[in-house]
Amino acid sequence: MDELEIIQYQQVNGLSVFANTVTYRSPHFHKDWELLWVLDAPLTVTCMQRDFLVEPGELVLFPPNMTHELVQKEQLCTFLCLQISPTAFATATNISTEDIRLRTHLSPEDYAWVRRTTLDIASAYFTRSDFYELYCFGQCGLLLHRLLTNLPYRIMTAEEAANTDRQNARLLRLVQFVDANFSHKIRLSDFAAQEGCSVSYLSHFIKNTMNQTFQEYVNSVRFNHACKLIAAGKDSMLSISVESGFSDYRYFSRAFQKAYGMTPAEYSRKAHLVLPEDTTQGHSHHSEEQFLTRGQSLYVLKWFQAQLSEENI
């Protein structure tokens, strides 16, 4: 993971909008406010030392620099995403919200307004009519205002902001370390030596940041690498096991079944998640995601519009 933000289309005054399909998005963070609207499949979001199940039709908000992970093991999940730079709105900097769920804190009227406004911004962003940049910028200001006046939040001190930056830099180095070493024996003590800190400290850091242990994260990277190889259908299960960092195939098979509810062989028969050829591959090596093209995104917007119409919003 070498990215702090994802920008797939022309940025408009600190705004990026994209549609995405994902089965796994590795732990990551952005410098932007990120509003995510799930369309068609439940999505498990890990952040704030918790797992949140985000249902289809639900919106969640991640403040800048909040580490989060996205998982949907059964099928592709499509979502719409707005990323708004806090530097575009000076009063929205160094603010951390204390809950990602919007429905919990917004009235039904405010929640409906947020969904309509999000859809309006995305529609203008992708259709690009005259002066759409001004419209998007103005609506984003209103959107952030409506959210921040309703959500619980706190203003971070300069020291807290600096500490968050240091923690995110360490997280980035940890992810890079695992990326480079997952295919063979990997020890947290080696990363601790690299960082100049204790194994105990790093164990707590990883648990607090990722809501999982170091070994659990390593295994998730290995499993996702194995899933890619299985879906490609080019190697034997034994070769896939070894290339993914599991020296014992029987252990790999048992652990895979525990994680996915099926054996690697059963997953191979089920691995039919096919995406359009003109989608754009995500940045993270161990993520399973595809960013949709502008034309595909406009088509997805019709799904969201239909969803709103069905709910009489």
Secondary structure, DSSP 8 states (H G I E B T S, - for coil): ---S----S--BTTEEEEEEEEEEEEEE--SSEEEEEE-SS-EEEEETTEEEEE-TT-EEEE-TT--EEEE-SSS-EEEEEEEE-GGGSGGGTTEEES-SBSTTTS-HHHHHHHHHHHHHHHHHHHH--TTHHHHHHHHHHHHHHHHHTTS-EEE--HHHHHHHHHHHHHHHHHHHHHHHHTTS---HHHHHHHHTS-HHHHHHHHHHHHSS-HHHHHHHHHHHHHHHHHHHT-S-HHHHHHHTT-S-HHHHHHHHHHHHSS-HHHHHHH------TTSEE-S-TT-EEEE--HHHHHHHHHHHHHHHHHTT-
